Amino acid sequence: MRKLILSLVFIAPFLNQNMHAQNDQNRVITTGVPFLLIAADARAAGMGDQGVATAPDAFSQQWNPAKYAFIERAQGIGVTYTPYLSKLVNDIFLGQVVYHNRIDDRSAFAASLRYFNLGDIEAILNQNPSQAELENPLLLRPNEFTLDLSYSIRLSPEFALAVAGRYLRSDLKLQVSDDDASAANTIGIDIAGYFQSEEIPYNGFDGRWKAGFNISNIGPKFKYDDSGQENFLPTKLGLAGGFDFILDAYNRVGVGLEFNKLLVPTPKDFDGDGDIDAEDAQIYNDIGFLEGMFKSFGDAPDGFGEEIKEITWSLGAEYSYDNAFFLRTGYFNESNDKGSRKFATLGLGFEYSSIGIDVSYLFSTSNVRNPLENTLRFGITFAFGNEYQEY
């Protein structure tokens, strides 16, 4: 049973792609390396997968690296662990390690590693295996990872821009025959911006406005062999805004709203024969990644209404007491026709001296089961170096 589960986990993206290609009424956009869209840190996961315009932290690399120019501690290291399909298996997980360094008042850089392990798969090559082959099957370990490096700079006291470069390796093609099964490699970049106002006095409290954008995973398509299908990277546009209610010296409440859209073309019936078939798939496969980014804003077959359905949104909130205790919650929503991811989240955070610990929990509110449902995610950070006064 365990072998079957792991095999299904591996082939699910390809089965999913084929099923959607044949169903013109359910045009879900699929991409390669979808693990890049999973919230890798517990803080963002506790606020409904929201991080483009939340307060800067060690894990800003995935969401908006421009926030590092506003981070309060000069240096920090963050480590996260996210179990995947934890109700079925115990060796599929997403891990992340991040290091950031605020060079001075205006600039910062960060480096990170994200690693997605798909567990061990025991493969038997022959239809009629011997007892020795049954007892000693070929052990396969499919995995994917990215190495990221970002640089951010403040163009004004309230606004920063950042660029991030990414190397990606996807080793999913199983070597179970004499065929040349190799890992796919590609690169991508992120372009991000972050705005954070000064504290503004209101009646009974102070406030701070925040906003941000991030165009992430801009890069060429990739494939596993010369004859294989090309895969789009999950290029995504994120736009977000938020506000901090600074109630007094100890209590603060931050709220935010975030929108995200894949900048990937929508599968459709290109030749007008009433069905999305192999010919349509070939036309789709011939679309370049830059062309696809621009097409993605207006190529939905049902027009503007379908384009709106391709936008996900999330609401998030974080209460902090004395920057030592944090309580978080959030909600994420995706159209039923575009994937039907809907879930609520809770999160807790604790910080003592230079160490912070975060946990989050996800409740699915959709009929489609979420692989992260009822899963605890963990993160730990270590902060050191100079302190900057941003609050």
C-alpha positions, 0 to 999 in steps of 0.5 A: 500500500505504501508503494502505491501511495508514493507512486500516486503522489509522484504521478498525480501531477501528470494524471491531473494534467491529462484529466484537465486537458480533456475537460473543457469545463474545468480549465485548471492551470497546471505547471511544473514544480508546484511545490514552489506554491506551497507556503514553506514557513509556519508564520505565513501558513498561519495567516492563510498563506499570506506574506507579500505585505506582512511584517518582514521576517526571516522567511521573506525570501519566498514571499517578498525579498524586498522586505529584508531592507526593513527587517529589524535584526541585521542577521538571521537564520530560519529553518522550517519543516512541513510534512506533506500527506502526513495522514498517509505517509511519513517521509514526504516533506518540504524543508527550508533553510534561510539566511539573511543579512541587512548590510546597512540602513538601505540594503540587504541580501538573503540566501535560501534552500527549499527542498521537497522530498517525495519519499522513498519508492521501491521499484521492481523492473521485471514483470516476473521478478525473482525472490531476490528482486522482491527482497531487494528492490531498486530504491528511488528517491525523487526530489526537487530543490531550489537555491535562491539569492536575493538583494534588496535596496531601499529607494526611499525611507518607505519603499524598497525594491528587490531582485532574486535569482533562483536555480531549480532542479527537479529530479522526478523522472524515475530511472526504472529502465535503460532510458536516459532519465535525468533531472530537469534544471532551470533558472528563474527570477523574482522582482518585488517591491515593498512599502511600509509607512511611518507610524501615523497617529489616529484617535486612540492608537497609532497605525502603519500602512504596508503594501507589496508586490512580487512577480515570482518564478519568471523563467524558461520552461523546462522538460526532462528529456528532448522528446518530453513535454515542456513545463511552465514554471509557476510564474505568479503575480502577488499583490497585497496590502495591510495595516498595523493597529499599534494599540500601545507599547505592547499590543499590536494587531496586523491585518492584510489582504492578498491576491495572487494570479498565475502568469501562465496561459489557460489550457483551451480549445485552440482549434475550435473542434469542441474538445481539448485534444492532442493538437490543442496540447501541442499548440499550448506547448509551443507557447513561450514563457514570456508570451505566456505571461502576457497572454495570461491576462486575457486568454481565458475562453470565457472572458473576464469572468474566468480571468477573475476566477484565476485569482486567489485571495487570502485574508490574514491577521496577526496579534503580537504582545510585546513582540514575544507572543503571536497569535495568527489566523487566516483564510485562503480561497480559490475558485471551484473551477480553478482548483477549489483550494479553500482553507482556514488556518491558525498559528502561534509564535513565541520569541525569547531573546534571539530565538523564535518558534512558529507553528501553524495548522490548516483546516480544509473548507473545500470538498477537495481534500488538501494534502496539508489538511490537519498538518502542523508546520514548524519553524525556528529562527535565530536572530543576531547582529545589529538592531534597527528601529523600524517600529 
